[in-house]
């Protein structure tokens, strides 16, 4: 019975995104490099807080911006045609 209760609480906490901000560190941002796929970025940083996609004018293709937030950090990843092209992060120490 206790195992089921612990499992339920763990799933609830994880499902609510309670631990998502632990991935927002300079060390993890340094693991992100050009030409990584969105899936590779998510494997390091988790799911973004927001994701916005728009067409790239004239050249064609798609630009996507992932934004991650925590109480003391913000990270932005820019993809062009599903490959990382820029990354920015601010971290309070």
C-alpha positions in Angstrom: 0.0 0.0 0.0 2.8 2.4 0.9 4.5 1.7 -2.4 1.3 2.7 -4.3 1.0 5.9 -2.3 4.7 6.9 -3.0 4.3 6.1 -6.6 1.1 8.2 -6.9 2.7 11.2 -5.1 5.8 10.9 -7.3 3.7 10.9 -10.5 1.7 13.8 -9.3 4.8 15.9 -8.5 6.5 15.0 -11.7 3.4 15.5 -13.8 2.9 19.0 -12.4 6.4 20.1 -13.6 7.6 20.5 -10.0 11.2 19.5 -11.0 11.4 21.2 -14.4 13.5 24.2 -13.3 16.3 21.9 -12.1 17.4 21.5 -15.7 18.0 25.3 -16.1 21.6 25.6 -15.3 24.6 27.0 -17.1 26.1 23.5 -17.2 23.0 22.2 -19.1 22.9 25.2 -21.4 26.5 24.5 -22.3 25.4 21.0 -23.4 23.2 22.6 -26.1 25.1 23.2 -29.4 24.3 24.2 -32.9 22.4 21.8 -35.1 20.9 19.8 -32.2 17.3 18.7 -32.8 14.3 19.8 -30.6 14.2 16.2 -29.2 17.9 16.5 -28.2 17.3 19.8 -26.5 14.3 18.4 -24.6 16.4 15.5 -23.4 18.8 18.0 -21.7 16.4 20.8 -20.7 13.0 19.1 -20.6 9.9 20.5 -22.2 9.9 24.3 -22.8 7.5 26.6 -20.9 6.5 28.1 -24.3 7.2 27.2 -27.9 6.5 29.6 -30.8 6.9 28.7 -34.5 6.6 31.0 -37.5 7.6 30.8 -41.2 10.9 32.4 -42.2 10.2 35.0 -44.8 11.8 34.9 -48.3 14.2 32.1 -47.4 11.5 29.7 -46.4 11.4 27.1 -43.7 10.4 27.5 -40.0 11.8 29.3 -37.0 10.9 28.0 -33.6 11.7 29.6 -30.2 11.7 27.5 -27.0 11.6 29.5 -23.8 12.3 28.0 -20.4 11.7 29.8 -17.1 12.3 29.3 -13.4 12.2 31.7 -10.5 15.8 32.6 -11.1 16.6 31.6 -14.7 15.5 32.2 -18.2 16.7 30.3 -21.3 15.8 30.8 -24.9 16.7 28.4 -27.7 16.2 29.4 -31.4 15.8 26.7 -34.0 15.8 27.2 -37.8 14.3 24.3 -39.7 14.4 22.2 -36.5 18.1 22.7 -35.8 19.6 24.9 -33.0 21.1 28.1 -34.3 21.2 30.3 -31.1 20.9 30.0 -27.4 20.8 32.5 -24.6 20.5 32.2 -20.9 20.5 34.3 -17.7 21.1 32.7 -14.3 20.9 34.2 -10.8 23.7 32.9 -8.7 
